[in-house]
Amino acid sequence: MSDLSRRELLASAAAAAAAAMAPARLLAATDDWRVDLRAPVAGGNGSMLGVPFEKRDVVRIAIVGTGLRGRSVLNELLAIEGVQITALADVVKDKAERAAAMCTRAGKPAPALFTEGERDFERLVRRDDIDFVYTATPWQWHTPVMRAALKAGKHCGSEVPIAMSVDECWELVELSEQAQRHCLLMENCCYGQSELTVLRMVREGVFGTLLHAEAAYLHDLRAILFENKDEGLWRRAPHTQRNANFYPTHGLGPVAQYLGVHRGDRFDYMVSMSSGEAGLTEWRAAKEPKDSAKWSEKYVAGDMNSSLIRTVQGRTILLQHDVVNPRPYSRLNNLQGSKAIFNDYPPRVYIEGTPGGERWTPLADLKGKYEHPLWAALSDRAKNAGHGGMDFVMAYRLVQCLKQGLAPDFDVYDAVAWSVPFPLSEQSMKKGSAPIKFPDFTRGAWKNATAPQGPSTTATW
Ligand SMILES: NC(=O)c1ccc[n+]([C@@H]2O[C@H](COP(=O)([O-])OP(=O)(O)OC[C@H]3O[C@@H](n4cnc5c(N)ncnc54)[C@H](O)[C@@H]3O)[C@@H](O)[C@H]2O)c1
């Protein structure tokens, strides 16, 4: 049974119970979609919207998965004052040891290592010297690591996507609320220089009424997907199992930030369709030796997925995914308002009334006026960091929130809403591209949440 249909059955039973016992706030939360109905959580667990971290001088971090991404983020963390890496886990001992050596080379104490198999992170999360557990494992391990961390009472953050099913999404929401611990998506693209400049322009009203955005993950990964190491060991598998928009969050996170999703708006429903498949099959034919085990694989995911999301406030979002065809990299990252338009790759804007008429202006020309203060403060330190500097800015900002006792820029509701198009796109396509409702993971709290998402565009750092 699909995630949603099972939930539908549970929901109708829960609905009757909830109607009888739920406070008005919760009843109001269940306005438009029976599938979203959830009985109030026993014990009155509260929303994690706007909940601050506790203050601390030193931030003690554990990393589960010390492959390419885990070590890259570790490198950013080691450059930040007051960070201590207390534990590392990887199923490959050599990778954990390489990461540990990075810590000692940086003059930090050697972290404890957990390399005794796929579930050794369950031992790691029980340590009492960890403030935050970060995972950079293959996708199928993200939810299990987050689940274990929350059950052990730890704040945690995952690489993208945080979950691969609707049930996993709900489970993370409920565990985060029960534990009163944050469960975050480590969405570095929300901290890109262009993205934060555009966010400031949005907040200052340059775009007028926001109407439409475009988000994507368009990246030729064919060579990486066919390697016999690193992501080649696991990232082809989803293409043999599911037809879906696998990697929605790099595009959708920044766009959700522009639109204030969960701050007065939310994703309402989506439709999805995929092209046929050719990229992996043709690459294999051209590059793989005939005796390769990869010849037994059948690729069931369409190459180019195009989904459309409509928000409750009536905004539309195009969401695309293609990692198996030749192309320059793009996350689209486009925004249309009633007074201006932004298109990325390369970053450029047109603001109505600009002298010279309907012509693009490079975003860089507006840097003096609209640069985000976080980038103004960190651009020198971020210069050589991962993904054009955004990885350092993300890591710095997380540590800052943990140290200063601030609420994180994004929360568990954002993490799951940005990840859930993976299973929802699959469900839509199974039903002939039918519209599929997004669950309201905030249970209505999005309507009253006003504190802006993301790093403040007016604060000074
Ligand atoms: N945000 C970004 O810009 C970005 C960039 C690259 C990758 N990623 C994401 O980061 C994650 C990791 O990707 P990667 O490129 O580092 O892949 P990788 O294969 O290089 O690393 C994954 C690591 O996890 C380890 N591992 C596997 N199962 C484990 C388990 N049960 N417990 C502990 N360790 C386990 C592997 O041994 C490996 O070292 C993926 O989710 C990927 O999508 C994000």
The ligand as an SDF file (V2000), in Angstrom:
LIG
                    3D

 44 48  0  0  0  0  0  0  0  0999 V2000
   24.8890   19.2180   -0.0750 N   0  0  0  0  0  0  0  0  0  0  0  0
   25.7180   18.9480   -1.0660 C   0  0  0  0  0  0  0  0  0  0  0  0
   26.1890   19.8330   -1.7840 O   0  0  0  0  0  0  0  0  0  0  0  0
   26.1210   17.5290   -1.3020 C   0  0  0  0  0  0  0  0  0  0  0  0
   27.2030   17.2270   -2.1370 C   0  0  0  0  0  0  0  0  0  0  0  0
   27.5570   15.8940   -2.2980 C   0  0  0  0  0  0  0  0  0  0  0  0
   26.8320   14.9040   -1.6760 C   0  0  0  0  0  0  0  0  0  0  0  0
   25.7760   15.2270   -0.9000 N   0  0  0  0  0  0  0  0  0  0  0  0
   25.0100   14.1920   -0.1820 C   0  0  0  0  0  0  0  0  0  0  0  0
   25.8410   13.7160    0.8630 O   0  0  0  0  0  0  0  0  0  0  0  0
   25.5990   12.3310    1.0920 C   0  0  0  0  0  0  0  0  0  0  0  0
   26.8890   11.5550    0.9750 C   0  0  0  0  0  0  0  0  0  0  0  0
   27.4020   11.7010   -0.3400 O   0  0  0  0  0  0  0  0  0  0  0  0
   28.9560   11.4630   -0.6450 P   0  0  0  0  0  0  0  0  0  0  0  0
   29.2190   12.0980   -1.9610 O   0  0  0  0  0  0  0  0  0  0  0  0
   29.7940   11.8240    0.4970 O   0  0  0  0  0  0  0  0  0  0  0  0
   28.9610    9.8750   -0.8280 O   0  0  0  0  0  0  0  0  0  0  0  0
   30.1510    8.8820   -0.4310 P   0  0  0  0  0  0  0  0  0  0  0  0
   29.7720    7.5560   -0.9830 O   0  0  0  0  0  0  0  0  0  0  0  0
   31.4580    9.4940   -0.8160 O   0  0  0  0  0  0  0  0  0  0  0  0
   30.0910    8.8500    1.1630 O   0  0  0  0  0  0  0  0  0  0  0  0
   29.1350    8.1490    1.8810 C   0  0  0  0  0  0  0  0  0  0  0  0
   29.8460    7.5770    3.0990 C   0  0  0  0  0  0  0  0  0  0  0  0
   28.9060    6.9740    3.9590 O   0  0  0  0  0  0  0  0  0  0  0  0
   29.4740    5.7540    4.4380 C   0  0  0  0  0  0  0  0  0  0  0  0
   28.3790    4.8990    4.9070 N   0  0  0  0  0  0  0  0  0  0  0  0
   27.5100    4.1570    4.1850 C   0  0  0  0  0  0  0  0  0  0  0  0
   26.6020    3.5750    4.9970 N   0  0  0  0  0  0  0  0  0  0  0  0
   26.9140    3.9570    6.2640 C   0  0  0  0  0  0  0  0  0  0  0  0
   26.3650    3.6690    7.5430 C   0  0  0  0  0  0  0  0  0  0  0  0
   25.2920    2.8980    7.6770 N   0  0  0  0  0  0  0  0  0  0  0  0
   26.9760    4.2070    8.6240 N   0  0  0  0  0  0  0  0  0  0  0  0
   28.0670    4.9920    8.5040 C   0  0  0  0  0  0  0  0  0  0  0  0
   28.6310    5.2910    7.3100 N   0  0  0  0  0  0  0  0  0  0  0  0
   28.0420    4.7830    6.2110 C   0  0  0  0  0  0  0  0  0  0  0  0
   30.2520    5.2170    3.2590 C   0  0  0  0  0  0  0  0  0  0  0  0
   31.2170    4.2730    3.6260 O   0  0  0  0  0  0  0  0  0  0  0  0
   30.8580    6.4950    2.7170 C   0  0  0  0  0  0  0  0  0  0  0  0
   32.0980    6.7950    3.3180 O   0  0  0  0  0  0  0  0  0  0  0  0
   24.5360   11.9450    0.0930 C   0  0  0  0  0  0  0  0  0  0  0  0
   23.2820   12.0720    0.6700 O   0  0  0  0  0  0  0  0  0  0  0  0
   24.6570   12.9820   -1.0010 C   0  0  0  0  0  0  0  0  0  0  0  0
   23.4750   13.1430   -1.7240 O   0  0  0  0  0  0  0  0  0  0  0  0
   25.4170   16.5230   -0.7010 C   0  0  0  0  0  0  0  0  0  0  0  0
  1  2  1  0
  2  3  2  0
  2  4  1  0
  4  5  1  0
  4 44  2  0
  5  6  2  0
  6  7  1  0
  7  8  2  0
  8  9  1  0
  8 44  1  0
  9 10  1  0
  9 42  1  0
 10 11  1  0
 11 12  1  0
 11 40  1  0
 12 13  1  0
 13 14  1  0
 14 15  2  0
 14 16  1  0
 14 17  1  0
 17 18  1  0
 18 19  2  0
 18 20  1  0
 18 21  1  0
 21 22  1  0
 22 23  1  0
 23 24  1  0
 23 38  1  0
 24 25  1  0
 25 26  1  0
 25 36  1  0
 26 27  1  0
 26 35  1  0
 27 28  2  0
 28 29  1  0
 29 30  1  0
 29 35  2  0
 30 31  1  0
 30 32  2  0
 32 33  1  0
 33 34  2  0
 34 35  1  0
 36 37  1  0
 36 38  1  0
 38 39  1  0
 40 41  1  0
 40 42  1  0
 42 43  1  0
M  CHG  2   8   1  16  -1
M  END
$$$$
